Amino acid sequence: MKILWMVIPVLLVGIYAFKRQTTLVTNTKKSIYDFVVKDIQGNDFDFSTLKGKKIMIVNTASKCGLTPQYKQLEEIYEKYKDEQNFIIVGFPANNFMHQEPGSNKEIESFCQLNYGVTFPMMEKIDIKGKDQAEIYQFLTKKQFNGYKDSKVKWNFQKYLIGRDGKLEMIISPQTKPNDPSVVAWITK
């Protein structure tokens, strides 16, 4: 009987771990088009509506040394959105030194007033850590994205998604959105 009481907790932990692993595997998304997220106003934003577009996903913050990248993001969005069928999707996140403390409404107002942002902004999410949003699990784990593992190093890291919905490139936060390598990807 004593041995049984020692074995039961081990079995329960094993069953929980197996069930969790099975859940992760069955929830695997194959492309970005499998995701529906909330935009900054709380409405559904369905990535399947972006089929055939080149997509840049970027995590943003309002109080970061890289925040001026909003200007270049808006410039390349305006320049290439129609000509190259290109879209930027911003995900505000407060994961680095509390540099995005505002509410969704405050973030939206900041982006529009200071940088004239017109590209789609999503609601604030966690892009790393134990509460990492599912879309960022897809972007950062090769087992989901089929491209490579990565870590979000800082605000304004860019994930470039091809017209087929597959991750193609990861651009460091310090690389400006209008860098020649990014523009070459957009225009090829």
N, C-alpha and C positions, 0 to 999 in steps of 0.2 A: 504493500500500500504506500509506503514511504517513497519508493522508487517511482510509483505512478504520479505522485504529486510533484516530483522533480521533472518528469518527462512531459507532463501536460503543458507547462508554460513554454517549453522548447518547441513543442508541436504547434502551439498557437502562434508563436512568433514565425515559425516556418510557413504556416498556412497564410498568415498576413502578408509576408514577403512575397510568396508565390502569387497571391491574388493581386497585389500591387504591381508586380512585374507584368502579369498578364494584362492588367488594365492599361498599362503604358503601351504595350505592344499593340493592343487592339485599337487604341486611340491614335495611332500613328497617322499623320496627315502626309499625303504624297506631294502636294504642291501648295503654294501660297493660296491658290484658289479654293482650298478647302476651309479657309478661315472666314468667320464672321466675327467682327469686333464691334465695340461701341465707339462712335465718333465723339468729339469733344462736347457735343450737345446731348449725348446719350442715345442717339439713334443708331440702328444697326448699319454697319458698313461691311458689305459683302465683297470680299476680294474676287469672287468669281465674276463680278461685273468688270474687272480689269483685264480679262483675257485678251491677249494680243498686245498688251502694253508692256513697255519696259518700266519697272517699278524700282524706285529707291525708297527703302525704309530707313528712317533715321530716328534715333532717340535724342530728344531735345531737352534743354533746360534754359530757364530765363536768367539765371544768376551765375553764369559760367563764363570763363575767359573766352570760350569758343562760341558764345551766344551770337556774336556778329555773323556767324555762318548763316543765320537765318536770311540775311541779305543775299548771299550768293545762292542759297537754296531757292529763294523766290525768283531770282534772275534766271537761273537755268530752267526752272519750272515754266516760267512765262515764255522763254525762248524756244523750248523744245516740246512743250505739251502737245501742240497740234502738229508741228512739223515732223516730230519723231515719235508721236504717240507715246509720250513719256509722262509719268506721274510720280510725285513724291508723296509719301505718307509719313507724317510725323507722329511719334509716340513720346509725349512728355513723360519724364521719369525723374524721380527724386532719389536715385540710388547712389549718387556721388556727392558727398559732402553737403547734402540737403540743398542742392542748387536749383531745385524746382519745388519750392514749398507751397506754391499757390494752388487754388482750386481750379477746376477745369474752366470755369467762367473767367477767373483772373488770368489764366494762361492764354485763353483765346483773345481776351482784350489786349494783353501785352503784345502778342504776336501781330495783331492787326494794327495797333497804334504805332508800334515801334518799327515794324519791318514790312507792313502791308501784306502779310502772309495770306495767300489765297489757296495754297495747296491744302489738301485735306489733313486736318489734325484730329488725332484720336484722343480718347480720354486718357488721363494719367494712369500709368501701369508700373509694375515692377518688371525691369528688364533683366534682372539677375537675382540670385539668392533663392531662399526657400519658397517665396511667393512669386517666382518668375512666371510671367504670363505665358500661356501656351504658344502663342505666336513666336515668342523669343526662345522658347524651348526648340521649336522648329528651326529657327534661324541659327542657333548656336550648337546644335547637336547633329553630327553627321548621320547618326542612325535615323534621323527624321528628314534632314534636308538632302542627303545623298551627295553632298559636296565636301564639307569639312567641319570639324569641330572648331569653335572659336569662343572667346570670352569677350564680352562687351567691356572694353578697356576704359571708356569714359563717355561723357556726353558727346553726341554728334558722330557716333560710329555709323557708317553707312553700309547697308546690305543691298546689293544690286541683283535684281531678279529679272531674268530674261522673259521674252514674250511667251515662253512655254510654261511659266510659273515656277521655274527651277532657279535656285540660288546659283549665281555665277561668280560674284566677286564680293569681297569684304574689304571696305576701305576704312583706314584708321581715322580716329576722331580728328587728328591734326591736319589731315589732308583736306583741303578746301573742296567744297562741292563743285567748283568750276575748274578744278585741276585738269590739265590736259588728258590724264589717264581716264578720268571720269567722263569728260566730254567725248573722248574717243569711244568709250563703251556706249554712251547714249546714241551716238551718231552712226555706229557701225551697223 
